[in-house]
């Protein structure tokens, strides 16, 4: 499993990266591996206001359907429309081409409650 040091992670298996004033997010390598081959994603709506820890997207794989939870509170300002036709990007490149959306956070310190790579690795190795 790969957990880049520059990212922050939620205990629900999402990653976040600062992208200017916004937060880019997706699911972790651990999550995509646990799901198996991803065949569909319901992207969040642009303009949706999300609260930390609430389900706002859904990923369907050959094994199951799983909710994606907002790792930060804010407004969805962009989605990765490439995933509509190529949901397998979530498996192939979860930290790059497989990003899900950009969120304009409500609070500049929104990432403070998230895990660093060592803490996330410890969580998934339990």
MIDOSE-1310 file (N, C-alpha, C; in nm, 2 decimals, decimal comma, always signed):
residues 126
xxxx	+0,08/-0,12/+0,00/+0,00/+0,00/+0,00/+0,09/+0,13/+0,00; +0,04/+0,23/-0,07/+0,11/+0,35/-0,08/+0,03/+0,46/-0,02; +0,09/+0,54/+0,08/+0,03/+0,65/+0,14/+0,12/+0,77/+0,14; +0,11/+0,86/+0,04/+0,20/+0,97/+0,02/+0,21/+1,06/+0,15
xxxx	+0,33/+1,10/+0,19/+0,35/+1,18/+0,31/+0,28/+1,32/+0,30; +0,27/+1,37/+0,18/+0,22/+1,51/+0,16/+0,07/+1,52/+0,18; +0,00/+1,41/+0,18/-0,14/+1,40/+0,20/-0,19/+1,39/+0,34; -0,31/+1,42/+0,37/-0,38/+1,39/+0,50/-0,49/+1,30/+0,47
xxxx	-0,53/+1,22/+0,57/-0,62/+1,11/+0,55/-0,73/+1,11/+0,66; -0,85/+1,07/+0,62/-0,96/+1,05/+0,71/-0,97/+0,91/+0,76; -1,03/+0,88/+0,87/-1,04/+0,74/+0,92/-1,14/+0,67/+0,83; -1,21/+0,74/+0,74/-1,31/+0,67/+0,65/-1,24/+0,64/+0,52
xxxx	-1,11/+0,66/+0,51/-1,03/+0,62/+0,39/-1,04/+0,71/+0,27; -1,05/+0,84/+0,30/-1,03/+0,94/+0,20/-0,90/+1,02/+0,22; -0,85/+1,07/+0,11/-0,73/+1,15/+0,12/-0,76/+1,30/+0,08; -0,68/+1,39/+0,13/-0,70/+1,53/+0,09/-0,56/+1,59/+0,07
xxxx	-0,56/+1,69/-0,03/-0,44/+1,76/-0,06/-0,48/+1,91/-0,08; -0,41/+2,00/-0,02/-0,43/+2,14/-0,05/-0,41/+2,17/-0,19; -0,50/+2,25/-0,26/-0,49/+2,29/-0,40/-0,52/+2,43/-0,40; -0,42/+2,52/-0,37/-0,45/+2,66/-0,35/-0,54/+2,68/-0,22
xxxx	-0,65/+2,75/-0,24/-0,74/+2,77/-0,12/-0,84/+2,65/-0,11; -0,83/+2,56/-0,20/-0,93/+2,45/-0,21/-0,86/+2,32/-0,16; -0,95/+2,22/-0,14/-0,91/+2,08/-0,10/-0,94/+1,99/-0,21; -0,84/+1,92/-0,26/-0,87/+1,81/-0,36/-0,88/+1,68/-0,28
xxxx	-0,97/+1,59/-0,31/-0,99/+1,47/-0,24/-1,02/+1,35/-0,32; -1,00/+1,23/-0,27/-1,03/+1,11/-0,33/-1,03/+1,00/-0,23; -1,03/+0,87/-0,28/-1,02/+0,76/-0,19/-0,88/+0,71/-0,18; -0,84/+0,64/-0,07/-0,70/+0,60/-0,06/-0,68/+0,47/-0,13
xxxx	-0,55/+0,44/-0,15/-0,51/+0,31/-0,21/-0,56/+0,19/-0,13; -0,57/+0,21/+0,00/-0,63/+0,10/+0,08/-0,78/+0,08/+0,05; -0,85/+0,19/+0,03/-0,99/+0,18/+0,00/-1,02/+0,12/-0,13; -0,94/+0,16/-0,24/-0,97/+0,11/-0,37/-0,93/-0,04/-0,37
xxxx	-0,83/-0,08/-0,30/-0,79/-0,22/-0,29/-0,90/-0,30/-0,23; -0,95/-0,25/-0,12/-1,06/-0,32/-0,05/-1,18/-0,34/-0,13; -1,21/-0,24/-0,21/-1,33/-0,24/-0,29/-1,32/-0,33/-0,41; -1,20/-0,35/-0,46/-1,18/-0,43/-0,58/-1,21/-0,34/-0,71
xxxx	-1,24/-0,41/-0,82/-1,25/-0,33/-0,95/-1,37/-0,24/-0,94; -1,34/-0,11/-0,95/-1,45/-0,01/-0,94/-1,51/+0,01/-1,08; -1,64/+0,00/-1,09/-1,72/+0,00/-1,21/-1,81/+0,13/-1,23; -1,83/+0,20/-1,12/-1,92/+0,32/-1,13/-1,89/+0,41/-1,01
xxxx	-1,90/+0,54/-1,03/-1,90/+0,64/-0,92/-2,01/+0,74/-0,94; -2,08/+0,76/-0,83/-2,18/+0,87/-0,83/-2,11/+0,99/-0,78; -2,07/+1,09/-0,86/-2,00/+1,21/-0,82/-2,09/+1,30/-0,74; -2,03/+1,38/-0,65/-2,12/+1,47/-0,58/-2,16/+1,59/-0,68
xxxx	-2,26/+1,66/-0,64/-2,31/+1,77/-0,72/-2,22/+1,89/-0,70; -2,18/+1,96/-0,81/-2,11/+2,09/-0,79/-2,21/+2,18/-0,72; -2,16/+2,25/-0,62/-2,25/+2,35/-0,55/-2,30/+2,29/-0,42; -2,29/+2,15/-0,40/-2,33/+2,09/-0,28/-2,25/+2,13/-0,16
xxxx	-2,32/+2,16/-0,05/-2,26/+2,20/+0,07/-2,25/+2,07/+0,15; -2,12/+2,03/+0,19/-2,10/+1,91/+0,27/-2,05/+1,93/+0,41; -2,09/+1,84/+0,50/-2,04/+1,85/+0,63/-1,94/+1,74/+0,65; -1,84/+1,76/+0,73/-1,74/+1,66/+0,76/-1,80/+1,53/+0,81
xxxx	-1,76/+1,42/+0,75/-1,81/+1,29/+0,79/-1,94/+1,25/+0,73; -2,00/+1,33/+0,65/-2,13/+1,29/+0,59/-2,10/+1,23/+0,45; -2,19/+1,13/+0,41/-2,18/+1,06/+0,28/-2,22/+1,16/+0,18; -2,14/+1,18/+0,07/-2,18/+1,27/-0,04/-2,15/+1,22/-0,18
xxxx	-2,10/+1,09/-0,18/-2,07/+1,03/-0,31/-2,08/+0,88/-0,28; -2,08/+0,80/-0,39/-2,09/+0,66/-0,38/-2,01/+0,59/-0,49; -1,94/+0,48/-0,45/-1,85/+0,41/-0,54/-1,91/+0,26/-0,54; -1,92/+0,21/-0,67/-1,97/+0,08/-0,69/-1,86/-0,01/-0,75
xxxx	-1,83/-0,12/-0,69/-1,73/-0,21/-0,74/-1,79/-0,35/-0,77; -1,71/-0,44/-0,82/-1,76/-0,57/-0,84/-1,79/-0,64/-0,71; -1,74/-0,59/-0,60/-1,77/-0,65/-0,47/-1,88/-0,59/-0,39; -1,90/-0,46/-0,40/-1,99/-0,39/-0,32/-2,02/-0,24/-0,36
xxxx	-2,11/-0,18/-0,29/-2,13/-0,04/-0,30/-2,09/+0,03/-0,17; -2,01/+0,14/-0,18/-1,96/+0,20/-0,06/-1,98/+0,35/-0,07; -2,01/+0,41/+0,04/-2,03/+0,56/+0,05/-1,89/+0,62/+0,05; -1,88/+0,74/+0,00/-1,76/+0,83/+0,02/-1,80/+0,94/+0,11
xxxx	-1,72/+0,97/+0,21/-1,75/+1,07/+0,31/-1,67/+1,19/+0,29; -1,73/+1,30/+0,32/-1,66/+1,43/+0,31/-1,56/+1,44/+0,42; -1,43/+1,46/+0,38/-1,32/+1,47/+0,48/-1,31/+1,60/+0,54; -1,38/+1,70/+0,48/-1,38/+1,84/+0,53/-1,52/+1,90/+0,50
xxxx	-1,55/+2,00/+0,57/-1,68/+2,07/+0,55/-1,65/+2,18/+0,45; -1,75/+2,20/+0,36/-1,73/+2,31/+0,26/-1,83/+2,29/+0,14; -1,79/+2,35/+0,03/-1,88/+2,35/-0,09/-1,80/+2,28/-0,20; -1,86/+2,18/-0,27/-1,80/+2,12/-0,38/-1,80/+2,22/-0,50
xxxx	-1,68/+2,24/-0,55/-1,66/+2,34/-0,65/-1,63/+2,28/-0,79; -1,58/+2,16/-0,79/-1,55/+2,09/-0,91/-1,55/+1,94/-0,89; -1,58/+1,86/-0,99/-1,57/+1,72/-0,98/-1,49/+1,66/-1,10; -1,44/+1,55/-1,09/-1,35/+1,48/-1,19/-1,44/+1,41/-1,28
xxxx	-1,49/+1,47/-1,39/-1,59/+1,41/-1,48/-1,53/+1,30/-1,56; -1,39/+1,29/-1,56/-1,33/+1,17/-1,63/-1,37/+1,04/-1,57; -1,41/+1,04/-1,44/-1,45/+0,92/-1,37/-1,58/+0,86/-1,42; -1,66/+0,95/-1,48/-1,79/+0,90/-1,53/-1,77/+0,79/-1,64
xxxx	-1,67/+0,81/-1,73/-1,64/+0,71/-1,83/-1,53/+0,62/-1,79; -1,45/+0,66/-1,70/-1,33/+0,58/-1,66/-1,32/+0,57/-1,51; -1,42/+0,50/-1,45/-1,41/+0,48/-1,30/-1,29/+0,40/-1,25; -1,24/+0,32/-1,34/-1,12/+0,24/-1,31/-1,00/+0,33/-1,27
xxxx	-1,00/+0,46/-1,30/-0,89/+0,55/-1,26/-0,88/+0,55/-1,11; -0,99/+0,53/-1,04/-0,99/+0,52/-0,89/-0,90/+0,40/-0,85; -0,90/+0,29/-0,92/-0,81/+0,18/-0,89/-0,66/+0,21/-0,94; -0,65/+0,26/-1,06/-0,52/+0,27/-1,12/-0,44/+0,38/-1,07
xxxx	-0,50/+0,49/-1,03/-0,42/+0,61/-0,99/-0,50/+0,69/-0,88; -0,52/+0,63/-0,76/-0,61/+0,69/-0,67/-0,57/+0,83/-0,62; -0,44/+0,86/-0,62/-0,39/+0,99/-0,57/-0,36/+1,09/-0,69; -0,39/+1,05/-0,81/-0,36/+1,14/-0,92/-0,49/+1,15/-1,01
xxxx	-0,49/+1,08/-1,12/-0,61/+1,09/-1,21/-0,74/+1,05/-1,15; -0,73/+0,97/-1,03/-0,85/+0,92/-0,97/-0,91/+1,01/-0,86; -0,87/+1,14/-0,86/-0,93/+1,24/-0,76/-1,08/+1,25/-0,79; -1,15/+1,28/-0,68/-1,30/+1,28/-0,70/-1,35/+1,42/-0,71
xxxx	-1,31/+1,51/-0,62/-1,37/+1,65/-0,63/-1,27/+1,75/-0,56; -1,31/+1,88/-0,59/-1,24/+1,99/-0,52/-1,35/+2,05/-0,42; -1,31/+2,08/-0,30/-1,40/+2,14/-0,20/-1,34/+2,27/-0,16; -1,42/+2,38/-0,16/-1,38/+2,50/-0,10/-1,42/+2,49/+0,05
xxxx	-1,32/+2,48/+0,14/-1,35/+2,46/+0,28/-1,41/+2,58/+0,35; -1,49/+2,55/+0,45/-1,56/+2,65/+0,53/-1,45/+2,72/+0,62; -1,35/+2,64/+0,66/-1,26/+2,69/+0,76/-1,12/+2,66/+0,70; -1,03/+2,76/+0,71/-0,89/+2,75/+0,66/-0,82/+2,64/+0,73
xxxx	-0,85/+2,61/+0,86/-0,78/+2,51/+0,93/-0,86/+2,37/+0,93; -0,94/+2,35/+0,83/-1,02/+2,23/+0,81/-0,94/+2,10/+0,82; -0,82/+2,10/+0,77/-0,74/+1,98/+0,76/-0,67/+1,94/+0,90; -0,69/+2,02/+1,00/-0,61/+1,99/+1,12/-0,66/+1,86/+1,19
xxxx	-0,78/+1,82/+1,17/-0,83/+1,69/+1,24/-0,80/+1,57/+1,16; -0,73/+1,58/+1,05/-0,70/+1,46/+0,97/-0,57/+1,40/+1,00; -0,55/+1,27/+0,96/-0,43/+1,19/+1,00/-0,32/+1,22/+0,90; -0,19/+1,21/+0,95/-0,08/+1,21/+0,86/-0,06/+1,07/+0,81
xxxx	+0,04/+1,05/+0,72/+0,05/+0,92/+0,66/+0,09/+0,81/+0,76; +0,17/+0,84/+0,86/+0,21/+0,74/+0,96/+0,09/+0,70/+1,04; +0,01/+0,79/+1,08/-0,11/+0,76/+1,16/-0,21/+0,68/+1,08; -0,23/+0,72/+0,95/-0,32/+0,64/+0,87/-0,27/+0,50/+0,84
xxxx	-0,14/+0,49/+0,82/-0,08/+0,35/+0,80/-0,11/+0,27/+0,93; -0,09/+0,33/+1,04/-0,12/+0,25/+1,17/-0,26/+0,21/+1,18; -0,35/+0,30/+1,13/-0,50/+0,27/+1,14/-0,53/+0,15/+1,05; -0,48/+0,14/+0,93/-0,51/+0,04/+0,84/-0,43/-0,09/+0,86
xx	-0,32/-0,08/+0,94/-0,25/-0,20/+0,97/-0,30/-0,27/+1,10; -0,40/-0,22/+1,16/-0,45/-0,28/+1,29/-0,52/-0,41/+1,26
